[in-house]
Amino acid sequence: MNRYGVFISGGALCVSLICAAPACAYLDPGTGSMIVQTVIAVVAVVSVSVGVFWQRLRSFFGKGKKEDPDDK
């Protein structure tokens, strides 16, 4: 996308946010539960991803688990 396309897209986004009509929406109790489950899932995925990345990074630099010759 060229520079002018970015400006046009950004301008269209700003206009649509400024001219938005109020929404008459109903949020039932199940929606709150779904939001809580989504937040918990995101936290779990991020923590596992960071753990896997950290372990790979440590093993790449040689500070991962090394075998002890006395354990055999």
Backbone as JSON, one array per atom type, in Angstrom:
{
  "sequence": "MNRYGVFISGGALCVSLICAAPACAYLDPGTGSMIVQTVIAVVAVVSVSVGVFWQRLRSFFGKGKKEDPDDK",
  "N": [[0.86, -1.17, 0.0], [0.59, 2.16, -0.86], [1.76, 5.44, 0.22], [-0.35, 7.28, 0.12], [-2.57, 5.68, 0.22], [-2.48, 4.77, 2.84], [-3.0, 7.14, 4.24], [-5.6, 7.67, 3.33], [-6.98, 5.42, 4.26], [-6.57, 5.72, 7.03], [-7.85, 8.18, 7.43], [-10.48, 7.49, 6.73], [-11.03, 5.66, 8.76], [-10.9, 7.34, 11.03], [-13.05, 9.11, 10.49], [-15.19, 7.3, 10.5], [-15.17, 6.51, 13.18], [-15.69, 8.9, 14.51], [-18.22, 9.61, 13.59], [-19.91, 7.63, 14.56], [-22.88, 5.95, 15.41], [-24.89, 5.65, 18.39], [-25.04, 2.46, 19.96], [-27.61, 0.21, 20.61], [-27.37, -2.19, 22.47], [-27.63, -5.43, 23.98], [-26.2, -7.02, 26.67], [-25.92, -10.09, 27.89], [-25.67, -12.13, 30.94], [-24.03, -14.28, 30.25], [-22.19, -13.26, 28.47], [-20.32, -11.82, 29.97], [-19.1, -13.94, 31.31], [-17.94, -15.25, 29.13], [-16.08, -13.33, 28.33], [-14.37, -13.32, 30.56], [-13.37, -15.95, 30.4], [-12.01, -15.77, 27.99], [-9.99, -13.92, 28.61], [-8.58, -15.39, 30.55], [-7.72, -17.53, 28.94], [-6.05, -16.18, 27.13], [-4.04, -15.26, 28.86], [-3.01, -17.74, 29.68], [-2.03, -18.79, 27.24], [-0.09, -16.89, 26.55], [1.68, -17.15, 28.73], [2.59, -19.82, 28.45], [3.76, -19.64, 25.91], [5.82, -17.78, 26.37], [7.31, -19.24, 28.22], [8.17, -21.46, 26.66], [9.64, -20.12, 24.69], [11.62, -18.94, 26.31], [12.94, -21.22, 27.3], [13.97, -22.32, 24.94], [15.66, -20.24, 24.21], [17.5, -20.26, 26.33], [18.63, -22.82, 25.98], [19.79, -22.45, 23.49], [21.88, -20.68, 24.01], [23.42, -22.3, 25.57], [22.89, -22.69, 28.28], [21.02, -24.4, 29.07], [19.44, -27.48, 30.19], [21.89, -29.67, 31.19], [23.45, -32.81, 30.82], [24.44, -34.69, 33.59], [27.35, -36.5, 34.23], [27.52, -38.17, 36.44], [24.99, -39.03, 37.05], [24.3, -41.32, 35.69]],
  "CA": [[0.0, 0.0, 0.0], [1.42, 3.36, -0.93], [1.59, 6.42, 1.3], [-1.67, 7.91, 0.03], [-3.55, 4.68, 0.66], [-2.46, 4.76, 4.31], [-3.71, 8.34, 4.68], [-7.02, 7.51, 3.03], [-7.5, 4.42, 5.2], [-6.58, 6.33, 8.36], [-8.9, 9.19, 7.43], [-11.77, 6.8, 6.73], [-11.19, 5.11, 10.11], [-11.22, 8.45, 11.94], [-14.4, 9.59, 10.19], [-16.17, 6.31, 10.94], [-15.21, 6.52, 14.64], [-16.3, 10.15, 14.95], [-19.63, 9.64, 13.19], [-20.57, 6.39, 14.96], [-24.17, 6.1, 16.09], [-24.92, 4.85, 19.61], [-25.56, 1.11, 19.77], [-28.55, -0.27, 21.62], [-27.01, -3.59, 22.54], [-27.91, -6.11, 25.24], [-25.17, -7.95, 27.07], [-26.45, -10.99, 28.91], [-24.63, -12.58, 31.88], [-23.09, -15.21, 29.6], [-21.15, -12.49, 27.79], [-19.26, -11.56, 30.95], [-18.39, -15.2, 31.51], [-17.14, -15.49, 27.94], [-14.95, -12.4, 28.38], [-13.44, -13.81, 31.58], [-12.72, -17.14, 29.85], [-11.08, -15.32, 26.96], [-8.84, -13.32, 29.28], [-7.82, -16.5, 31.15], [-7.07, -18.26, 27.85], [-4.95, -15.36, 26.61], [-2.96, -15.31, 29.85], [-2.4, -19.07, 29.62], [-1.27, -18.92, 25.99], [1.09, -16.03, 26.63], [2.64, -17.71, 29.69], [3.21, -21.0, 27.85], [4.63, -19.2, 24.82], [7.03, -17.18, 26.96], [8.1, -20.33, 28.8], [8.81, -22.22, 25.58], [10.65, -19.25, 24.09], [12.72, -18.78, 27.26], [13.69, -22.47, 27.35], [14.74, -22.42, 23.69], [16.72, -19.25, 24.26], [18.53, -20.74, 27.25], [19.34, -23.95, 25.38], [20.58, -21.93, 22.38], [23.1, -20.09, 24.55], [24.17, -23.32, 26.29], [22.62, -22.72, 29.7], [19.89, -25.29, 29.28], [19.73, -28.65, 31.01], [23.03, -30.46, 30.74], [23.51, -34.11, 31.47], [25.5, -34.89, 34.57], [27.87, -37.86, 34.02], [27.36, -38.96, 37.66], [23.62, -39.5, 37.16], [24.1, -42.58, 34.96]],
  "C": [[0.91, 1.24, 0.0], [1.05, 4.34, 0.19], [0.19, 7.04, 1.29], [-2.77, 6.94, 0.48], [-3.62, 4.6, 2.18], [-3.22, 5.97, 4.85], [-5.21, 8.22, 4.46], [-7.66, 6.52, 4.01], [-7.6, 5.0, 6.61], [-7.67, 7.38, 8.48], [-10.29, 8.56, 7.48], [-12.05, 6.19, 8.11], [-11.57, 6.2, 11.1], [-12.64, 8.96, 11.73], [-15.44, 8.6, 10.7], [-16.25, 6.25, 12.47], [-15.89, 7.77, 15.18], [-17.8, 10.15, 14.7], [-20.4, 8.39, 13.62], [-21.85, 6.69, 15.71], [-24.15, 5.25, 17.36], [-25.57, 3.49, 19.35], [-26.48, 0.76, 20.93], [-28.36, -1.78, 21.72], [-27.32, -4.15, 23.93], [-26.79, -7.1, 25.51], [-25.73, -8.82, 28.19], [-25.33, -11.46, 29.83], [-23.62, -13.55, 31.26], [-21.97, -14.49, 28.89], [-20.0, -12.18, 28.73], [-18.43, -12.8, 31.23], [-17.48, -15.51, 30.33], [-15.92, -14.57, 27.91], [-13.91, -12.86, 29.39], [-12.69, -15.03, 31.07], [-11.7, -16.76, 28.79], [-9.83, -14.72, 27.57], [-7.96, -14.41, 29.91], [-7.07, -17.28, 30.07], [-5.89, -17.49, 27.29], [-3.76, -15.37, 27.56], [-2.25, -16.66, 29.81], [-1.54, -19.24, 28.37], [0.0, -18.09, 26.03], [2.12, -16.63, 27.59], [3.33, -18.95, 29.13], [4.16, -20.61, 26.74], [5.92, -18.59, 25.34], [7.92, -18.26, 27.56], [8.85, -21.14, 27.75], [9.91, -21.39, 24.94], [11.86, -19.11, 25.01], [13.58, -20.04, 27.32], [14.52, -22.64, 26.09], [15.89, -21.43, 23.67], [17.85, -19.69, 25.18], [19.31, -21.9, 26.65], [20.2, -23.49, 24.2], [21.9, -21.36, 22.89], [23.86, -21.05, 25.46], [23.93, -23.36, 27.78], [21.4, -23.58, 30.01], [20.29, -26.47, 30.15], [20.89, -29.43, 30.39], [23.03, -31.77, 31.51], [24.7, -34.17, 32.42], [26.03, -36.3, 34.43], [27.71, -38.74, 35.26], [25.96, -39.54, 37.8], [23.38, -40.85, 36.48], [24.31, -43.78, 35.8]]
}
